């Protein structure tokens, strides 16, 4: 599986990652966005694995800035 981030804006519809990820990188919001994404992906993966009783492998892309964080 692969976790993909999408933004559904209430008025503009779906905003492509190539439009909002660079803004998040520039403003530093990518850290909190990345933390939320990783946590949500892991929770969903655990739920799917529990529901299906099958082993699961998931890929989640993270910003290089995430790796610079101490936590």
MOPAC internal coordinates of N, CA, C and O (Angstrom, degrees):
PM7 1SCF
backbone

  N    0.0000 0     0.00 0     0.00 0    0    0    0
  C    1.4378 1     0.00 0     0.00 0    1    0    0
  C    1.5093 1   109.35 1     0.00 0    2    1    0
  O    1.2310 1   121.78 1   -21.96 1    3    2    1
  N    1.3171 1   114.19 1   158.04 1    3    2    1
  C    1.4525 1   120.26 1   175.44 1    5    3    2
  C    1.5221 1   107.71 1  -134.86 1    6    5    3
  O    1.2310 1   120.74 1   -46.38 1    7    6    5
  N    1.3160 1   116.19 1   133.62 1    7    6    5
  C    1.4604 1   120.70 1   176.46 1    9    7    6
  C    1.5229 1   108.26 1   -90.00 1   10    9    7
  O    1.2310 1   120.60 1   -55.85 1   11   10    9
  N    1.3110 1   116.46 1   124.15 1   11   10    9
  C    1.4604 1   121.66 1  -179.61 1   13   11   10
  C    1.5209 1   109.99 1  -118.29 1   14   13   11
  O    1.2310 1   120.81 1   -47.70 1   15   14   13
  N    1.3139 1   116.05 1   132.30 1   15   14   13
  C    1.4584 1   120.30 1   179.76 1   17   15   14
  C    1.5266 1   109.51 1   -89.56 1   18   17   15
  O    1.2310 1   121.59 1   -46.31 1   19   18   17
  N    1.3248 1   114.57 1   133.69 1   19   18   17
  C    1.4546 1   122.12 1   174.99 1   21   19   18
  C    1.5173 1   107.33 1  -135.57 1   22   21   19
  O    1.2310 1   120.49 1   -32.32 1   23   22   21
  N    1.3318 1   116.66 1   147.68 1   23   22   21
  C    1.4576 1   121.51 1   178.66 1   25   23   22
  C    1.5137 1   108.46 1  -117.16 1   26   25   23
  O    1.2310 1   121.06 1   -61.43 1   27   26   25
  N    1.3233 1   115.58 1   118.57 1   27   26   25
  C    1.4555 1   120.39 1   177.27 1   29   27   26
  C    1.5241 1   108.12 1  -101.96 1   30   29   27
  O    1.2310 1   120.98 1   -78.65 1   31   30   29
  N    1.3160 1   115.73 1   101.35 1   31   30   29
  C    1.4500 1   122.38 1  -179.89 1   33   31   30
  C    1.5279 1   108.33 1   -78.81 1   34   33   31
  O    1.2310 1   119.44 1   -41.77 1   35   34   33
  N    1.3337 1   118.68 1   138.23 1   35   34   33
  C    1.4668 1   120.44 1  -175.69 1   37   35   34
  C    1.5297 1   114.39 1   -62.82 1   38   37   35
  O    1.2310 1   120.14 1   153.79 1   39   38   37
  N    1.3324 1   117.33 1   -26.21 1   39   38   37
  C    1.4685 1   119.70 1  -178.80 1   41   39   38
  C    1.5282 1   113.35 1  -110.49 1   42   41   39
  O    1.2310 1   120.30 1   148.29 1   43   42   41
  N    1.3140 1   117.03 1   -31.71 1   43   42   41
  C    1.4730 1   121.26 1  -175.19 1   45   43   42
  C    1.5247 1   113.73 1   -98.21 1   46   45   43
  O    1.2310 1   120.18 1   176.29 1   47   46   45
  N    1.3197 1   117.25 1    -3.71 1   47   46   45
  C    1.4625 1   120.16 1  -178.44 1   49   47   46
  C    1.5146 1   110.86 1    77.07 1   50   49   47
  O    1.2310 1   120.79 1    29.61 1   51   50   49
  N    1.3292 1   116.10 1  -150.39 1   51   50   49
  C    1.4590 1   120.46 1  -177.16 1   53   51   50
  C    1.5261 1   111.11 1   -75.81 1   54   53   51
  O    1.2310 1   121.40 1   -49.24 1   55   54   53
  N    1.3265 1   114.93 1   130.76 1   55   54   53
  C    1.4608 1   122.97 1   177.11 1   57   55   54
  C    1.5273 1   106.53 1  -105.82 1   58   57   55
  O    1.2310 1   120.69 1   -54.05 1   59   58   57
  N    1.3191 1   116.28 1   125.95 1   59   58   57
  C    1.4662 1   121.66 1  -177.71 1   61   59   58
  C    1.5337 1   110.98 1   -67.41 1   62   61   59
  O    1.2310 1   120.56 1   -35.99 1   63   62   61
  N    1.3427 1   116.53 1   144.01 1   63   62   61
  C    1.4658 1   120.23 1   179.45 1   65   63   62
  C    1.5306 1   113.42 1   -55.85 1   66   65   63
  O    1.2310 1   120.16 1   147.12 1   67   66   65
  N    1.3174 1   117.31 1   -32.88 1   67   66   65
  C    1.4629 1   118.80 1  -179.27 1   69   67   66
  C    1.5262 1   112.24 1   -68.06 1   70   69   67
  O    1.2310 1   120.07 1   169.93 1   71   70   69
  N    1.3401 1   117.47 1   -10.07 1   71   70   69
  C    1.4618 1   121.58 1   176.48 1   73   71   70
  C    1.5278 1   111.52 1   -95.98 1   74   73   71
  O    1.2310 1   119.68 1   141.76 1   75   74   73
  N    1.3507 1   118.22 1   -38.24 1   75   74   73
  C    1.4591 1   117.75 1  -175.09 1   77   75   74
  C    1.5246 1   114.88 1   -99.58 1   78   77   75
  O    1.2310 1   119.41 1   156.40 1   79   78   77
  N    1.3216 1   118.72 1   -23.60 1   79   78   77
  C    1.4713 1   120.16 1   179.34 1   81   79   78
  C    1.5349 1   111.42 1   -64.43 1   82   81   79
  O    1.2310 1   118.65 1   134.23 1   83   82   81
  N    1.3446 1   120.18 1   -45.77 1   83   82   81
  C    1.4719 1   118.85 1   177.97 1   85   83   82
  C    1.5369 1   112.69 1   -58.59 1   86   85   83
  O    1.2310 1   119.96 1   142.61 1   87   86   85
  N    1.3183 1   117.68 1   -37.39 1   87   86   85
  C    1.4660 1   120.76 1   178.02 1   89   87   86
  C    1.5216 1   109.87 1   -65.85 1   90   89   87
  O    1.2310 1   120.64 1   137.48 1   91   90   89
  N    1.3239 1   116.37 1   -42.52 1   91   90   89
  C    1.4659 1   120.53 1   178.13 1   93   91   90
  C    1.5315 1   110.66 1   -63.48 1   94   93   91
  O    1.2310 1   120.13 1   141.46 1   95   94   93
  N    1.3224 1   117.35 1   -38.54 1   95   94   93
  C    1.4692 1   121.25 1   177.45 1   97   95   94
  C    1.5284 1   110.04 1   -63.13 1   98   97   95
  O    1.2310 1   120.32 1   132.63 1   99   98   97
  N    1.3353 1   116.99 1   -47.37 1   99   98   97
  C    1.4651 1   121.83 1  -176.71 1  101   99   98
  C    1.5227 1   112.37 1   -64.57 1  102  101   99
  O    1.2310 1   120.15 1   143.92 1  103  102  101
  N    1.3155 1   117.32 1   -36.08 1  103  102  101
  C    1.4618 1   120.90 1  -175.66 1  105  103  102
  C    1.5243 1   113.15 1   -90.24 1  106  105  103
  O    1.2310 1   120.08 1   171.64 1  107  106  105
  N    1.3329 1   117.46 1    -8.36 1  107  106  105
  C    1.4568 1   120.77 1  -178.00 1  109  107  106
  C    1.5217 1   113.34 1    85.70 1  110  109  107
  O    1.2310 1   120.19 1   176.48 1  111  110  109
  N    1.3199 1   117.24 1    -3.52 1  111  110  109
  C    1.4688 1   121.10 1   178.78 1  113  111  110
  C    1.5202 1   112.45 1   -69.02 1  114  113  111
  O    1.2310 1   120.64 1   167.77 1  115  114  113
  N    1.3220 1   116.38 1   -12.23 1  115  114  113
  C    1.4586 1   120.38 1  -178.48 1  117  115  114
  C    1.5304 1   111.20 1   -62.12 1  118  117  115
  O    1.2310 1   120.31 1   152.86 1  119  118  117
  N    1.3320 1   117.01 1   -27.14 1  119  118  117
  C    1.4672 1   120.07 1  -179.60 1  121  119  118
  C    1.5190 1   110.12 1   -65.73 1  122  121  119
  O    1.2310 1   120.11 1   126.13 1  123  122  121
  N    1.3250 1   117.39 1   -53.87 1  123  122  121
  C    1.4685 1   119.61 1  -179.92 1  125  123  122
  C    1.5175 1   111.14 1   -67.64 1  126  125  123
  O    1.2310 1   120.14 1   143.81 1  127  126  125
  N    1.3174 1   117.35 1   -36.19 1  127  126  125
  C    1.4619 1   121.08 1   177.24 1  129  127  126
  C    1.5231 1   110.57 1   -63.49 1  130  129  127
  O    1.2310 1   120.73 1   137.12 1  131  130  129
  N    1.3233 1   116.21 1   -42.88 1  131  130  129
  C    1.4612 1   121.08 1   178.47 1  133  131  130
  C    1.5192 1   112.57 1   -65.71 1  134  133  131
  O    1.2310 1   120.50 1   140.36 1  135  134  133
  N    1.3311 1   116.64 1   -39.64 1  135  134  133
  C    1.4694 1   120.25 1   178.00 1  137  135  134
  C    1.5213 1   110.54 1   -63.49 1  138  137  135
  O    1.2310 1   120.51 1   134.96 1  139  138  137
  N    1.3314 1   116.63 1   -45.04 1  139  138  137
  C    1.4632 1   121.00 1   179.24 1  141  139  138
  C    1.5327 1   110.46 1   -62.35 1  142  141  139
  O    1.2310 1   120.94 1   136.09 1  143  142  141
  N    1.3332 1   115.82 1   -43.91 1  143  142  141
  C    1.4592 1   120.53 1  -178.41 1  145  143  142
  C    1.5204 1   111.27 1   -62.46 1  146  145  143
  O    1.2310 1   120.30 1   133.02 1  147  146  145
  N    1.3182 1   117.03 1   -46.98 1  147  146  145
  C    1.4587 1   120.93 1  -178.70 1  149  147  146
  C    1.5284 1   110.96 1   -64.18 1  150  149  147
  O    1.2310 1   120.20 1   136.09 1  151  150  149
  N    1.3324 1   117.22 1   -43.91 1  151  150  149
  C    1.4639 1   120.69 1   179.15 1  153  151  150
  C    1.5285 1   110.85 1   -62.67 1  154  153  151
  O    1.2310 1   120.48 1   133.55 1  155  154  153
  N    1.3219 1   116.69 1   -46.45 1  155  154  153
  C    1.4684 1   121.17 1  -179.40 1  157  155  154
  C    1.5192 1   111.15 1   -63.73 1  158  157  155
  O    1.2310 1   120.11 1   136.99 1  159  158  157
  N    1.3289 1   117.39 1   -43.01 1  159  158  157
  C    1.4664 1   121.12 1   179.35 1  161  159  158
  C    1.5292 1   110.75 1   -62.77 1  162  161  159
  O    1.2310 1   120.53 1   137.95 1  163  162  161
  N    1.3236 1   116.60 1   -42.05 1  163  162  161
  C    1.4761 1   119.52 1   179.63 1  165  163  162
  C    1.5251 1   111.52 1   -66.51 1  166  165  163
  O    1.2310 1   120.20 1   138.30 1  167  166  165
  N    1.3184 1   117.22 1   -41.70 1  167  166  165
  C    1.4690 1   120.27 1   177.85 1  169  167  166
  C    1.5315 1   111.08 1   -62.47 1  170  169  167
  O    1.2310 1   120.36 1   136.78 1  171  170  169
  N    1.3200 1   116.92 1   -43.22 1  171  170  169
  C    1.4643 1   120.81 1   178.82 1  173  171  170
  C    1.5196 1   111.35 1   -65.81 1  174  173  171
  O    1.2310 1   120.67 1   137.60 1  175  174  173
  N    1.3334 1   116.32 1   -42.40 1  175  174  173
  C    1.4672 1   119.99 1   178.96 1  177  175  174
  C    1.5223 1   110.30 1   -61.37 1  178  177  175
  O    1.2310 1   120.29 1   137.37 1  179  178  177
  N    1.3290 1   117.05 1   -42.63 1  179  178  177
  C    1.4678 1   120.51 1   178.79 1  181  179  178
  C    1.5216 1   110.58 1   -63.58 1  182  181  179
  O    1.2310 1   120.37 1   138.74 1  183  182  181
  N    1.3260 1   116.90 1   -41.26 1  183  182  181
  C    1.4675 1   120.51 1   178.98 1  185  183  182
  C    1.5261 1   110.82 1   -63.79 1  186  185  183
  O    1.2310 1   120.29 1   134.52 1  187  186  185
  N    1.3176 1   117.05 1   -45.48 1  187  186  185
  C    1.4623 1   120.54 1  -179.79 1  189  187  186
  C    1.5213 1   110.52 1   -63.40 1  190  189  187
  O    1.2310 1   120.82 1   136.16 1  191  190  189
  N    1.3201 1   116.04 1   -43.84 1  191  190  189
  C    1.4707 1   119.52 1   179.74 1  193  191  190
  C    1.5289 1   110.44 1   -63.50 1  194  193  191
  O    1.2310 1   120.22 1   138.13 1  195  194  193
  N    1.3097 1   117.19 1   -41.87 1  195  194  193
  C    1.4708 1   121.16 1   178.62 1  197  195  194
  C    1.5344 1   110.56 1   -64.16 1  198  197  195
  O    1.2310 1   120.36 1   137.24 1  199  198  197
  N    1.3362 1   116.92 1   -42.76 1  199  198  197
  C    1.4680 1   121.28 1  -178.25 1  201  199  198
  C    1.5221 1   113.30 1   -69.57 1  202  201  199
  O    1.2310 1   120.42 1   147.20 1  203  202  201
  N    1.3259 1   116.81 1   -32.80 1  203  202  201
  C    1.4678 1   120.30 1  -176.00 1  205  203  202
  C    1.5218 1   113.09 1   -99.47 1  206  205  203
  O    1.2310 1   120.64 1   164.13 1  207  206  205
  N    1.3289 1   116.39 1   -15.87 1  207  206  205
  C    1.4573 1   122.02 1  -176.71 1  209  207  206
  C    1.5300 1   111.28 1    56.67 1  210  209  207
  O    1.2310 1   121.07 1  -144.75 1  211  210  209
  N    1.3290 1   115.56 1    35.25 1  211  210  209
  C    1.4616 1   122.10 1   179.12 1  213  211  210
  C    1.5287 1   109.16 1  -122.55 1  214  213  211
  O    1.2310 1   120.27 1   -33.34 1  215  214  213
  N    1.3353 1   117.09 1   146.66 1  215  214  213
  C    1.4611 1   119.35 1   175.06 1  217  215  214
  C    1.5320 1   109.73 1   -63.49 1  218  217  215
  O    1.2310 1   121.10 1   -29.91 1  219  218  217
  N    1.2950 1   115.50 1   150.09 1  219  218  217
  C    1.4631 1   120.22 1  -174.35 1  221  219  218
  C    1.5152 1   110.22 1  -138.59 1  222  221  219
  O    1.2310 1   120.84 1   -42.82 1  223  222  221
  N    1.3226 1   116.00 1   137.18 1  223  222  221
  C    1.4598 1   122.52 1   173.37 1  225  223  222
  C    1.5227 1   106.75 1  -121.52 1  226  225  223
  O    1.2310 1   120.84 1   -47.93 1  227  226  225
  N    1.3228 1   116.00 1   132.07 1  227  226  225
  C    1.4589 1   119.80 1  -178.74 1  229  227  226
  C    1.5155 1   109.38 1  -131.73 1  230  229  227
  O    1.2310 1   120.87 1   -38.24 1  231  230  229
  N    1.3198 1   115.95 1   141.76 1  231  230  229
  C    1.4603 1   122.44 1   174.38 1  233  231  230
  C    1.5229 1   108.37 1  -107.83 1  234  233  231
  O    1.2310 1   121.19 1   -43.58 1  235  234  233
  N    1.3270 1   115.32 1   136.42 1  235  234  233
  C    1.4599 1   121.58 1   175.76 1  237  235  234
  C    1.5232 1   107.00 1  -134.39 1  238  237  235
  O    1.2310 1   120.49 1   -61.88 1  239  238  237
  N    1.3234 1   116.68 1   118.12 1  239  238  237
  C    1.4597 1   120.02 1   175.95 1  241  239  238
  C    1.5211 1   108.76 1   -77.11 1  242  241  239
  O    1.2310 1   120.66 1   -43.30 1  243  242  241
  N    1.3157 1   116.35 1   136.70 1  243  242  241
  C    1.4548 1   120.71 1   176.47 1  245  243  242
  C    1.5214 1   108.93 1  -128.34 1  246  245  243
  O    1.2310 1   121.21 1   -22.43 1  247  246  245
  N    1.3059 1   115.28 1   157.57 1  247  246  245
  C    1.4559 1   121.55 1   179.23 1  249  247  246
  C    1.5266 1   110.27 1   -69.55 1  250  249  247
  O    1.2310 1   119.90 1   -33.59 1  251  250  249
  N    1.3105 1   117.80 1   146.41 1  251  250  249
  C    1.4688 1   119.74 1   173.37 1  253  251  250
  C    1.5330 1   111.76 1   -56.07 1  254  253  251
  O    1.2310 1   120.48 1   152.47 1  255  254  253
  N    1.3257 1   116.69 1   -27.53 1  255  254  253
  C    1.4644 1   120.38 1   178.20 1  257  255  254
  C    1.5314 1   111.39 1   -63.70 1  258  257  255
  O    1.2310 1   120.09 1   151.57 1  259  258  257
  N    1.3246 1   117.44 1   -28.43 1  259  258  257
  C    1.4619 1   120.45 1   178.30 1  261  259  258
  C    1.5325 1   110.38 1   -62.49 1  262  261  259
  O    1.2310 1   120.85 1   142.16 1  263  262  261
  N    1.3139 1   115.98 1   -37.84 1  263  262  261
  C    1.4661 1   120.50 1  -178.26 1  265  263  262
  C    1.5333 1   112.11 1   -72.16 1  266  265  263
  O    1.2310 1   120.48 1   161.98 1  267  266  265
  N    1.3062 1   116.68 1   -18.02 1  267  266  265
  C    1.4670 1   120.78 1   178.47 1  269  267  266
  C    1.5244 1   112.26 1   -83.20 1  270  269  267
  O    1.2310 1   120.28 1   169.49 1  271  270  269
  N    1.3311 1   117.07 1   -10.51 1  271  270  269
  C    1.4473 1   121.77 1   179.84 1  273  271  270
  C    1.5234 1   110.63 1   -79.29 1  274  273  271
  O    1.2310 1   120.55 1   -34.65 1  275  274  273
  N    1.3178 1   116.56 1   145.35 1  275  274  273
  C    1.4555 1   121.65 1  -179.59 1  277  275  274
  C    1.5196 1   111.97 1   -68.27 1  278  277  275
  O    1.2310 1   119.94 1   150.96 1  279  278  277
  N    1.3528 1   117.71 1   -29.04 1  279  278  277
  C    1.4628 1   121.03 1  -176.33 1  281  279  278
  C    1.5047 1   111.82 1   -99.43 1  282  281  279
  O    1.2310 1   120.10 1   180.00 1  283  282  281

